[in-house]
């Protein structure tokens, strides 16, 4: 029997889990940052749902990485992940 190749959803979910773990975030913390439901983050990580472009942008913002970092399936986490700078805060 031939080995099953992972789907794009599986690859995306695995990459998301690696980046989330590397950032030291729980699913709940990432979901809060991304304004998504925690169970949805888990479903994405397990490759159970298709992710919209809007939610990819939210997830990337929550991880503070560019959206393209979520698609670097060859890079693993050993490759440096470019971090987005936090927006400047207004002076008090």
matplotlib code that plots the C-alpha trace (Angstrom):
import matplotlib.pyplot as plt

x = [0.0, 1.4, 2.1, -0.5, 1.0, -0.1, -2.7, -2.1, -4.4, -2.2, 1.0, -0.5, -1.8, 1.6, 3.4, 0.9, 1.4, 5.2, 5.1, 2.6, 4.7, 7.9, 6.2, 5.3, 1.6, -1.3, -4.1, -6.2, -3.7, -3.3, -7.1, -7.4, -4.7, -6.2, -9.9, -10.7, -12.3, -9.9, -11.6, -11.1, -7.4, -7.3, -9.2, -6.9, -3.8, -5.3, -6.1, -9.8, -11.0, -10.2, -8.8, -10.0, -7.5, -9.0, -8.3, -4.8, -4.2, -5.6, -3.5, -0.4, -1.1, -1.7, 1.7, 3.3, 4.7, 4.1, 1.4, 4.0, 5.7, 2.7, 3.4, 7.1, 6.6, 10.2, 11.6, 10.6, 11.3, 15.1, 14.9, 14.5, 10.9, 10.7, 8.7, 6.5, 7.2, 4.5, 2.8, 4.1, 2.0, 0.7, 2.6, 0.6]
y = [0.0, 3.4, 6.0, 8.7, 12.2, 14.8, 17.2, 20.9, 21.3, 18.8, 20.6, 24.0, 22.6, 21.1, 24.3, 26.3, 23.9, 24.3, 28.1, 28.3, 26.0, 27.9, 31.1, 29.6, 30.0, 27.7, 27.2, 29.4, 32.3, 32.2, 32.1, 35.1, 37.0, 36.1, 36.7, 33.1, 30.3, 27.9, 24.9, 26.3, 26.7, 23.0, 22.0, 23.9, 22.3, 18.8, 19.6, 19.2, 22.5, 24.7, 28.0, 31.2, 33.9, 36.2, 33.6, 33.0, 36.7, 36.6, 33.6, 35.2, 38.4, 36.4, 34.7, 38.0, 36.5, 37.3, 35.1, 33.5, 32.0, 29.7, 28.2, 27.5, 23.7, 23.0, 25.4, 23.7, 25.9, 25.7, 28.3, 31.8, 33.0, 36.7, 38.4, 41.3, 44.4, 45.4, 48.6, 51.6, 52.6, 56.1, 58.1, 58.5]
z = [0.0, -1.0, 1.7, 1.9, 1.3, 3.8, 2.5, 2.3, 5.4, 7.3, 6.3, 7.3, 10.6, 11.5, 10.6, 12.7, 15.7, 15.4, 15.2, 18.0, 20.2, 19.3, 20.3, 23.7, 23.1, 24.0, 21.6, 23.9, 24.0, 20.2, 19.7, 22.0, 20.1, 16.7, 17.8, 16.9, 18.9, 20.7, 19.3, 15.7, 16.3, 17.3, 14.2, 12.0, 13.6, 13.1, 9.4, 10.0, 8.4, 5.4, 6.5, 4.9, 3.9, 6.5, 9.2, 7.9, 8.4, 11.9, 12.9, 11.5, 13.4, 16.6, 16.1, 15.1, 11.9, 8.3, 6.7, 4.4, 7.4, 7.8, 4.4, 4.8, 5.1, 4.3, 6.9, 10.2, 13.2, 12.9, 10.2, 11.7, 11.6, 10.8, 13.5, 12.9, 15.0, 17.4, 16.4, 18.4, 21.4, 21.8, 24.4, 27.7]

ax = plt.figure().add_subplot(projection="3d")
ax.plot(x, y, z, "-o")
ax.set_aspect("equal")
plt.show()
